[in-house]
Amino acid sequence: MKYVKIEFKNKSQYEGLKETKKRHGLTWKGMLLHAQRELDSNSAD
């Protein structure tokens, strides 16, 4: 299993991401996969 470690210098940025994750019912992995799909679909434009 691979791991990803992200360090935030700004606690408010982390808290904002955590709230978005919670609001959409996602895990951290789900957030990353969703972002990847969105970025890849936008690059095809």
C-alpha positions as CSV (number, residue, x, y, z in Angstrom):
1,M,0.0,0.0,0.0
2,K,1.3,3.5,-0.9
3,Y,0.9,6.5,1.3
4,V,0.6,10.2,0.6
5,K,1.7,12.8,3.2
6,I,0.8,16.4,2.8
7,E,1.9,19.1,5.1
8,F,0.0,22.4,5.4
9,K,1.6,25.5,6.8
10,N,-1.8,27.1,7.1
11,K,-4.2,25.3,9.4
12,S,-7.2,27.1,7.8
13,Q,-6.5,25.5,4.4
14,Y,-6.5,22.0,6.0
15,E,-9.7,22.8,7.8
16,G,-11.3,24.0,4.6
17,L,-10.4,20.8,2.8
18,K,-11.6,18.7,5.7
19,E,-15.0,20.5,5.8
20,T,-15.4,20.0,2.0
21,K,-14.6,16.3,2.4
22,K,-17.1,15.9,5.2
23,R,-19.8,17.9,3.3
24,H,-19.5,15.6,0.3
25,G,-19.2,12.4,2.3
26,L,-15.8,11.6,0.9
27,T,-12.6,10.1,2.2
28,W,-9.2,11.7,1.6
29,K,-8.7,9.1,-1.2
30,G,-12.1,9.9,-2.6
31,M,-11.2,13.6,-2.7
32,L,-7.9,12.9,-4.6
33,L,-9.6,10.6,-7.1
34,H,-12.5,13.1,-7.7
35,A,-9.9,15.9,-8.2
36,Q,-8.0,13.8,-10.7
37,R,-11.2,13.0,-12.7
38,E,-12.1,16.7,-12.7
39,L,-8.6,17.8,-13.8
40,D,-8.4,15.2,-16.5
41,S,-11.8,16.0,-17.9
42,N,-11.1,19.7,-18.0
43,S,-7.8,19.2,-19.8
44,A,-9.6,17.5,-22.7
45,D,-11.4,20.9,-23.5
